[in-house]
Amino acid sequence: MLVILIVFIVLGIILEAISLRRDPSKTELDCSISIGCVEPGVPFNVHTLITNRSLVPISYLAVRKVYPIYMDVPVNLASQELYDGLHVKYVCRLGSHRRKKLTLETSIRKRGVHLFRADSIEFGDFLGLREFENRVSAWSEIVVFPEKLQYPDITDALGRFIGDVAAKRFMIRDPILTVGLREYTGREPMKEIHWLQTAHRGEIIVREFDYNRQLSISVLMSVEGLKPWKHEGIDGCCAVAWSVCENLMAAGAVVNFFTNAHLRRKERNLIWQCQVSDGNTGSFLEGLGRASSHASISLSDLLIYALRDSAFDSAFIVILPEGDARSEEAANMLRSGTRQEVMIIHADELDQLNRGKTA
C-alpha cells in the first residue's frame, strides 16, 4: 500500500512539473459569429473554439470573454458588467491534441457595431495550486441594422412629395427627356411645340417626352451637430432614413443615399454614398448600422457633393437630427441649385410625434 502511495506521489510530482512547463503558444483560441449583419432582436450564434496542440492535457482552462453590454444575456450565463462590457468566464478541461467548441445563442436590439472579444486564457497546474494567465486578442464583430419603425406621418408626407415630383416632371420641359417628334394633336401645350421643325415641315410638330423614366430621389442624412454620446440621436436618424428609403422604393423610385456620418470600423471617407434598390439593401443597411454621430464634413459640403453626383432630374430629401437655421439654408441651397422638389425631415420631431401617438 505504501508503495502504491509513493508511486502516486511521484507520478503527481512529475505531472505537476510537466504542467508547469506548458507552452502557452500551444493553446489556440478563435472567435467567430454565425452572421456578419443582423436585424434587431434576431438570434445569432457566437462561437469560441479552443485548441490544445500540446501532448500535455489541460486539467483546468478558463477563457475570459467580453461581450457587448447591449447583448441579451441568456438565463444560464453568469456575467459581470464592467465599463467595457459583460465579462464572462468559461471553465473546462482539454485533453492532448483536442479542441472544444463553445456556442452561445443570443441577440442584440441596439443598432450599431458590437464586438465580441476574448480577453485572456488561464491555465492551472496539475495539482491546482497555481494559475497562469495568457492575454489574447481574438475578436469578432456583428453589425445590427436600425429598427424598422413605422411613421404614418412620414408615409403620408412622402406620398404627397412623390406626387408633387411626378407632376412637376410634366410641367418642366427638358431636352434631355425628349425621345422624338410627332404631329400636333391639338391637346399639347404650346411650350412643347418644336418651332424649328414646324417651320421646316410646314405643319405643327411637337416634342415627345419620355415620362416613363423612374423617379430619381437623393436622400441625404446629416449628423452635423450631434453629440458623440447622444446615441438616441443617431439611432433616430438611421431609423428615419431606413423608413424613408423603404417608402421610396415601394413607390418605384430610384434612391441614392448620401451621409456625412463616419462609419465605424470602415475606411474613413468624407462621404458615404450608395444606391438603394428593392432586393439590394444589404450595403445600405450595413452602412446605417455602422453610422456614428461623428460628421466627416459639414452639411454644406454634403449638399454640394450630392448636387454634383445626383441625377439631373433628382428630387432631394434631407434628414437632419433636429430643426435649426441649417434646415432653411439646406432647402434654399438645394432649390437654387436645381429645379426639383426639396423635403426636410427633422428626426427628433418625428420621433417625439411617433412616441406621443403610441403612448
VOMARPA-806690 format. One line per 8 residues: number of its first residue (from 1); their letters; for each residue x, y, z of N, C-alpha, C. Coordinates in steps of 0.1 Angstrom, whole numbers. Each point is the difference from the previous one (the first is absolute). Example, Ala and Ser with C-alpha at 12.3 -4.5 7.8 and 13.67 -1.06 7.14 Angstrom:
2
1 = AS = 132/-57/78/-9/12/0/9/12/0  -4/11/-7/9/11/0/-8/11/8
This chain:
359
1 = MLVILIVF = 8/-12/0/-8/12/0/9/13/0  10/-1/8/10/11/0/6/3/-13  3/-11/-7/7/1/-13/-9/6/-10  -13/-4/0/-10/7/-9/-1/15/3  0/3/13/-1/14/3/12/8/-4  12/-6/1/12/6/-5/0/2/-15  -5/-10/-7/-1/1/-15/-9/11/-4  -12/2/7/-9/11/-3/6/13/3
9 = IVLGIILE = 7/1/11/7/13/3/10/4/-10  8/-10/-4/11/2/-10/-7/4/-13  -10/-7/-4/-7/3/-12/-6/14/0  -6/4/12/-6/13/1/11/11/-1  12/-3/6/11/10/-1/4/2/-15  1/-12/-7/4/1/-14/-10/8/-8  -13/-3/2/-11/7/-8/0/14/4  2/3/12/0/14/5/12/8/-7
17 = AISLRRDP = 12/-7/-1/11/7/-6/-3/2/-15  -6/-10/-6/-3/1/-15/-10/11/-2  -10/1/9/-11/11/-2/6/14/2  10/1/9/6/13/2/9/4/-12  4/-9/-8/8/3/-12/-8/1/-13  -13/1/2/-9/0/-12/3/13/-8  0/-2/-14/2/11/-9/-13/6/-3  -2/13/4/-13/6/-2/-4/2/-15
25 = SKTELDCS = 11/0/-9/-3/2/-14/-6/-12/-6  0/-11/7/-6/-13/-5/-15/0/1  -5/10/8/-15/1/1/-5/12/-8  -9/-3/-9/-5/10/-10/-15/3/3  -3/12/-3/-14/5/3/-5/7/-12  -12/-3/-5/-6/7/-12/-14/3/3  -4/12/-4/-14/5/3/-6/3/-14  -13/-3/-1/-7/2/-13/-15/2/4
33 = ISIGCVEP = -7/6/-10/-15/2/2/-6/-6/-13  -12/-6/2/-6/-7/-11/-5/9/-11  -1/13/2/-4/9/-10/6/14/2  3/7/-11/7/13/2/-9/12/3  -12/-1/-6/-10/11/2/-14/-7/4  -7/7/8/-13/-6/5/-10/12/3  -13/-4/-1/-10/9/4/-2/1/15  -5/10/6/-1/1/14/-9/-11/6
41 = GVPFNVHT = 6/-7/11/-8/-10/6/0/-14/-6  7/-1/-12/0/-13/-6/12/-8/6  -3/-13/4/11/-8/7/11/-3/-10  12/-1/6/12/-5/-7/9/-7/10  10/-7/-6/9/-8/9/14/6/0  6/0/12/14/4/2/8/-13/4  10/-3/-9/8/-12/2/14/3/6  4/-8/9/13/1/6/7/-14/-2
49 = LITNRSLV = 11/0/-7/7/-13/-3/13/0/7  2/-10/9/12/-1/8/8/-13/-5  12/2/-3/8/-12/-5/13/-1/8  2/-13/5/12/-3/7/9/-9/-9  11/6/-5/9/-7/-9/12/-6/7  -1/-1/13/10/-6/8/-3/-14/3  10/-8/3/-2/-14/5/-5/0/15  2/12/7/-3/1/14/-15/4/1
57 = PISYLAVR = -8/-8/7/-14/4/2/-1/11/9  -11/8/-1/-2/11/9/-12/-3/9  3/-1/13/-10/-4/10/-8/12/4  5/12/-2/-8/12/4/3/11/-11  -10/4/-7/1/10/-10/-12/9/1  3/13/2/-11/10/1/2/11/-11  -10/2/-7/0/10/-11/-9/12/4  6/11/1/-8/13/3/-3/7/-13
65 = KVYPIYMD = -13/3/-1/-4/7/-12/-8/13/4  0/10/-9/-7/12/2/-11/2/-10  -13/0/4/-11/1/-9/-5/14/0  -8/5/-10/-6/13/0/-10/1/11  -1/12/6/-9/3/11/-15/-2/-5  -2/4/-13/-14/-1/-5/-4/-14/-4  8/-10/2/-4/-13/-4/-10/-6/10  -10/-8/-6/-10/-6/8/7/-12/7
73 = VPVNLASQ = 1/0/14/8/-10/7/-9/-12/3  4/-12/-4/-8/-12/3/-1/-2/15  -10/-6/4/-3/-2/15/11/-9/6  6/-9/-7/10/-9/5/14/5/-1  2/13/-3/13/6/-2/3/9/11  11/-3/8/4/9/10/9/11/-5  -3/12/2/9/11/-6/1/11/10  10/8/-2/3/12/9/1/12/-10
81 = ELYDGLHV = -8/10/3/0/12/-9/11/10/6  10/3/-9/10/10/3/-1/11/-10  10/9/0/0/12/-8/1/-4/-15  6/-11/-4/3/-3/-14/-9/-12/-5  -10/-4/8/-9/-10/-5/-4/-11/11  -6/-10/-4/-3/-12/8/11/-10/1  6/-2/11/11/-9/2/-6/-14/4  4/-10/-9/-5/-14/2/12/-9/1
89 = KYVCRLGS = 0/-10/9/11/-9/2/-5/-15/-3  6/-7/-9/-2/-13/-3/11/-9/5  -4/-11/8/10/-9/5/-2/-14/-6  11/-6/-4/-1/-14/-6/13/-7/2  0/-13/-4/12/-8/-1/3/-3/-15  12/-2/-3/3/-3/-14/12/-10/-1  -3/-11/-7/10/-10/-1/11/4/-10  10/-9/-2/11/3/-9/-6/-1/-14
97 = HRRKKLTL = 5/9/-9/-4/1/-14/-16/-1/-1  -6/8/8/-15/0/0/-4/15/-3  -13/1/-4/-6/13/-1/-14/0/5  -4/12/5/-13/1/6/-7/12/-6  -13/-1/-4/-7/11/-6/-12/4/10  1/12/3/-11/6/9/-9/9/-9  -13/-2/1/-10/7/-8/-10/7/9  -2/13/-2/-9/8/7/-10/6/-10
105 = ETSIRKRG = -13/-2/3/-11/6/-8/-5/12/7  0/11/-7/-4/13/6/-6/9/-11  -3/12/4/-6/10/-9/3/14/5  0/10/-9/2/14/4/-10/9/-7  -7/8/8/-10/9/-6/6/14/-3  12/3/6/6/14/-2/7/1/-13  -4/10/-8/7/2/-13/15/3/2  9/-4/-9/14/3/1/9/-11/-3
113 = VHLFRADS = 13/2/3/10/-10/-2/4/-5/14  -2/-13/2/3/-6/13/11/-11/-1  9/1/10/12/-8/0/-1/-11/10  4/-12/-3/1/-11/9/15/-4/0  7/1/11/14/-3/0/4/-9/12  11/-7/-2/5/-8/10/11/8/8  -1/0/13/9/9/8/12/-8/4  -1/-12/5/11/-7/5/-3/-15/1
121 = IEFGDFLG = 11/-8/1/-1/-15/3/8/-2/13  -6/-8/9/6/-3/13/3/-15/0  12/-4/3/4/-14/2/2/-3/14  -3/-12/4/2/-5/14/11/-11/-1  8/-1/11/9/-11/0/-7/-13/4  6/-11/0/-6/-13/1/-7/-1/14  7/5/10/-5/-1/14/-10/11/4  -2/10/-10/-9/10/3/5/10/10
129 = LREFENRV = 13/2/1/6/9/10/3/13/-5  2/1/-13/4/12/-7/-7/3/-13  -1/12/-4/-7/4/-12/9/9/-8  -1/-1/-13/8/8/-9/-9/6/-10  2/13/-2/-9/8/-10/7/3/-12  -7/-2/-11/6/4/-14/-10/9/-6  4/13/-3/-9/9/-6/-1/-3/-15  -12/1/-6/-3/-3/-14/-7/12/-6
137 = SAWSEIVV = 0/0/-13/-6/11/-8/-9/-6/-11  -8/-10/3/-9/-5/-10/-14/7/2  -5/4/-12/-13/8/1/-8/-3/-13  -12/4/0/-9/-1/-11/-11/11/2  -6/4/-11/-10/11/1/-13/-4/-7  -11/7/3/-12/-1/-6/-7/14/-2  -6/2/-11/-6/13/-3/-16/-2/1  -6/8/9/-14/-1/2/-7/11/-7
145 = FPEKLQYP = -9/-3/-9/-7/10/-8/-9/9/9  -4/12/-5/-10/8/7/-13/-7/1  -8/5/10/-13/-6/1/-9/4/-12  -9/-9/-3/-9/3/-11/-13/6/6  -1/13/1/-11/7/6/-10/4/-10  -12/1/4/-11/6/-9/-3/14/4  1/9/-9/-3/14/3/-12/4/-10  -13/-1/5/-11/3/-9/1/14/-5
153 = DITDALGR = 5/10/8/1/14/-5/9/1/-12  12/-7/1/10/1/-10/-5/-7/-13  -7/-11/2/-6/-7/-11/-9/8/-8  -9/7/7/-9/9/-7/7/12/-7  10/6/7/7/11/-5/8/-4/-13  6/-12/1/8/-5/-12/-9/-3/-11  -13/-4/2/-9/-3/-11/-3/13/-7  -3/11/8/-2/13/-7/12/5/-7
161 = FIGDVAAK = 12/-2/6/12/5/-6/3/-7/-13  -2/-13/0/2/-7/-13/-9/4/-11  -13/3/5/-10/5/-10/4/13/-6  5/9/9/5/13/-5/12/-1/-10  9/-9/4/12/-2/-9/-5/-5/-14  -9/-10/0/-5/-6/-12/-7/11/-9  -8/8/7/-8/10/-7/9/11/-6  11/3/7/9/11/-4/7/-4/-13
169 = RFMIRDPI = 2/-13/-1/8/-5/-12/-8/3/-13  -13/0/1/-8/2/-12/-1/15/-3  3/9/10/-1/14/-3/14/6/-4  11/-7/2/13/5/-3/4/-6/-13  3/8/-10/5/-5/-13/15/-1/2  5/-12/-3/15/-3/1/4/-7/-13  8/5/-8/4/-7/-13/7/-13/3  5/-3/12/6/-13/2/-11/-11/0
177 = LTVGLREY = -12/4/4/-11/-10/0/-7/-2/-13  4/8/-10/-6/-1/-13/4/-13/-7  -10/-8/-5/3/-12/-6/-4/0/-15  -7/11/-5/-3/0/-14/-9/12/-3  -6/0/-12/-9/11/-5/-12/-7/-6  -11/7/1/-13/-5/-6/-9/12/-4  -10/-3/-7/-10/10/-4/-8/5/11  -4/12/-1/-8/7/11/-14/-5/-1
185 = TGREPMKE = -6/-4/12/-13/-5/0/-11/10/5  5/11/5/-9/10/5/-1/0/15  6/-10/7/-2/-1/14/13/4/7  11/1/-7/13/3/6/2/15/3  6/4/11/3/14/3/10/6/-10  -1/13/-1/8/7/-10/15/-2/2  4/-2/13/14/-1/3/7/-12/-5  -9/-10/-4/5/-13/-6/2/1/-15
193 = IHWLQTAH = -4/11/-6/1/1/-15/15/2/-3  4/-7/-10/14/1/-5/-1/10/-12  3/13/2/-2/10/-10/9/-1/-12  12/-5/2/9/-2/-12/-5/-11/-9  -4/-11/5/-6/-11/-8/-13/4/-6  -8/8/7/-13/5/-5/2/8/-12  10/9/0/3/9/-12/5/-9/-11  8/-10/3/7/-8/-10/-11/-9/-7
201 = RGEIIVRE = -9/-5/7/-9/-10/-6/-13/7/-4  -3/12/4/-12/6/-4/-12/-4/8  1/-8/10/-11/-4/9/6/0/15  -10/1/9/4/1/14/6/-13/5  12/0/5/7/-11/5/3/2/15  -3/-10/8/3/1/15/10/-10/4  7/3/11/9/-9/6/-7/-11/7  5/-12/0/-5/-11/8/10/-3/11
209 = FDYNRQLS = -5/0/12/8/-2/12/-1/-14/6  11/-4/6/-1/-13/7/-3/2/14  -13/-2/4/-4/2/13/0/-13/8  4/-11/-7/0/-13/7/13/-3/8  10/10/-1/12/-2/8/-3/0/15  6/-9/7/-2/-1/14/3/13/8  -8/3/10/4/12/8/13/-2/7  8/10/0/13/-1/7/0/10/12
217 = ISVLMSVE = 3/-6/11/0/8/13/12/-2/8  7/10/3/12/-1/9/-4/3/14  4/-9/9/-3/1/14/14/3/7  0/11/7/12/5/7/-3/-1/16  10/-7/7/-1/0/14/12/7/6  -2/11/7/11/7/6/-1/-2/15  12/-2/6/1/-2/15/8/12/6  2/11/-8/7/11/6/-8/6/11
225 = GLKPWKHE = 6/3/12/-6/5/11/-4/-10/11  1/-13/-4/-2/-11/10/11/-1/10  -3/-2/13/11/-3/10/4/-14/-1  13/-3/2/5/-14/-1/-7/-10/9  -4/5/12/-7/-8/10/-15/-1/-2  -5/7/-10/-15/0/-2/-4/-11/-9  0/-12/5/-3/-12/-9/-14/0/-5  -10/6/7/-14/0/-4/-1/8/-13
233 = GIDGCCAV = 8/11/-1/-1/9/-12/4/-7/-13  12/-7/0/4/-7/-12/-9/-12/-3  -5/-7/11/-9/-11/-2/-13/4/-7  -5/12/5/-12/5/-6/2/4/-14  11/7/-4/3/3/-14/0/-12/-9  7/-10/5/1/-13/-8/-13/-7/-2  -9/0/11/-13/-6/-2/-9/8/-10  1/13/1/-8/8/-10/6/-2/-14
241 = AWSVCENL = 13/0/-2/6/-3/-13/-5/-13/-6  0/-10/8/-5/-13/-4/-15/0/-4  -8/7/8/-14/1/-3/-3/8/-13  8/11/-1/-2/8/-12/4/-7/-13  11/-7/0/5/-7/-12/-9/-12/-3  -5/-6/10/-10/-11/-2/-12/4/-7  -6/12/5/-12/5/-7/3/5/-14  12/5/-3/3/5/-13/2/-12/-9
249 = MAAGAVVN = 6/-11/4/1/-12/-8/-13/-6/-3  -9/0/10/-13/-5/-2/-8/8/-11  3/13/-1/-6/8/-11/7/-1/-13  11/-8/-1/7/-2/-13/10/10/-3  5/8/10/10/10/-3/14/-6/1  9/6/-8/14/-3/1/6/9/11  6/-7/10/4/8/12/15/0/1  6/11/2/14/2/2/2/6/14
257 = FFTNAHLR = 8/-7/8/1/4/14/14/6/3  0/11/7/13/7/3/0/3/15  11/-1/7/1/4/14/14/4/3  1/10/9/14/5/5/3/-7/13  -7/-11/4/3/-7/12/12/-9/-2  9/0/9/12/-9/-1/-5/-14/4  4/-10/-8/-4/-14/2/10/-7/9  -5/-6/11/9/-6/10/7/-13/-7
265 = RKERNLIW = 13/-1/3/8/-12/-4/-1/-2/-15  0/12/-8/0/0/-14/11/10/-4  4/-1/-13/9/10/-5/-6/14/1  8/10/4/-5/13/2/-2/8/-13  -12/2/-3/-4/8/-12/-7/12/4  1/11/-7/-7/13/4/-15/-2/-3  -3/-7/-10/-14/-2/-4/-2/-15/-2  -11/-6/6/-4/-13/-3/-12/0/-9
273 = QCQVSDGN = 0/-6/-12/-10/1/-9/-3/-14/-5  -13/-4/-2/-4/-12/-6/-14/1/-7  -2/-9/-9/-13/0/-6/-9/-11/7  -12/4/2/-9/-9/8/-11/-5/-10  -1/-13/-1/-10/-5/-9/-7/-12/6  -12/-4/-4/-7/-11/6/8/-13/-3  2/-8/11/8/-12/-1/14/2/1  5/13/1/14/2/1/3/11/11
281 = TGSFLEGL = -5/-3/12/1/9/11/11/-3/10  8/-11/-2/9/-5/10/11/10/3  6/6/-11/11/10/3/-6/13/6  -12/4/-4/-6/11/6/-3/-1/15  -5/-12/4/-3/-2/14/12/-2/8  10/-6/-6/13/-2/8/6/14/2  -1/9/-10/5/13/2/-7/8/11  -14/-2/1/-7/6/10/3/-6/14
289 = GRASSHAS = 3/-13/0/4/-6/13/14/5/4  9/4/-9/13/4/4/1/15/2  -11/8/-4/1/14/1/1/5/14  9/10/2/3/6/13/-5/14/0  1/6/12/-5/14/1/11/10/-4  12/-5/-4/11/8/-4/-2/4/-15  -1/13/-3/-2/5/-13/14/3/-7  2/-7/-11/13/1/-7/2/14/-7
297 = ISLSDLLI = -11/5/-5/0/13/-6/-13/8/4  -1/12/-3/-11/8/3/-12/-3/-8  -12/5/4/-12/-2/-8/1/7/-13  6/12/0/1/8/-13/8/-8/-10  11/-6/4/8/-8/-9/-7/-13/-5  -8/-6/9/-8/-11/-3/-10/4/-11  -6/11/1/-10/5/-10/7/2/-14  12/6/1/7/3/-13/4/-13/-7
305 = YALRDSAF = 4/-10/8/4/-13/-6/-13/-7/-6  -11/0/8/-12/-6/-5/-5/6/-13  0/14/-1/-4/7/-12/8/-4/-12  13/-2/2/9/-4/-10/-2/-14/-5  -3/-9/9/0/-15/-3/-14/-5/-2  -10/8/1/-14/-4/-2/-4/1/-15  -11/-7/-3/-5/0/-14/-5/14/-3  -1/4/-12/-4/14/-4/-14/3/5
313 = DSAFIVIL = -9/-10/0/-14/2/4/-3/-5/14  10/-2/8/-2/-5/13/-6/10/10  -10/-5/8/-5/8/11/8/-3/12  -1/7/11/8/-1/12/-8/-1/13  4/-9/8/-5/-1/14/12/0/9  -1/9/10/11/3/9/-5/-4/14  7/-9/7/-3/-4/13/10/6/10  -5/8/9/8/7/10/-3/-5/14
321 = PEGDARSE = 10/1/9/-3/-5/14/-11/9/7  1/13/-3/-10/9/7/-2/12/-9  -10/7/3/-3/13/-8/8/12/5  6/7/-9/7/12/4/2/8/-13  8/10/0/2/9/-11/5/-7/-12  8/-11/2/5/-8/-11/-10/-6/-9  -12/-2/5/-11/-6/-7/-4/8/-12  -2/13/2/-4/9/-10/11/3/-10
329 = EAANMLRS = 12/0/6/12/2/-9/2/-11/-10  -2/-12/5/1/-12/-8/-11/0/-11  -12/3/3/-11/1/-9/3/10/-11  4/12/4/3/11/-10/11/-4/-9  11/-6/6/11/-4/-8/-3/-10/-11  -9/-10/4/-3/-10/-10/-10/5/-10  -9/9/4/-10/5/-10/7/10/-10  10/7/5/7/9/-9/9/-8/-10
337 = GTRQEVMI = 4/-12/4/9/-8/-9/-8/-10/-9  -13/-1/2/-8/-9/-8/-14/5/-1  -7/-5/-10/-14/4/-2/-9/-10/6  5/-9/8/-8/-11/6/-5/3/14  -8/-9/5/-6/1/13/10/-3/11  -2/6/12/9/-2/11/-9/-2/13  4/-10/7/-8/-3/13/10/-2/11  -3/7/11/9/0/12/-7/-8/11
345 = IHADELDQ = 7/-10/6/-6/-8/11/9/2/13  -7/3/11/7/1/13/-2/-12/8  10/-8/2/-2/-13/6/-5/1/14  4/10/8/-4/1/14/-15/3/1  -5/9/-9/-14/3/0/-9/-12/-4  5/-7/-10/-7/-12/-4/-1/-10/11  11/-2/7/1/-10/10/-9/4/12  -1/13/4/-8/4/10/-15/-1/-4
353 = LNRGKTA = -3/3/-12/-14/-2/-5/-4/-14/0  9/-9/-4/-3/-14/-1/-2/-6/14  8/5/10/-1/-5/14/-13/5/6  -4/12/-3/-13/5/5/-12/-7/-5  1/-5/-12/-12/-8/-5/0/-14/5  11/-5/4/1/-14/5/-2/-1/15  1/12/7/-1/0/14/-14/-3/5
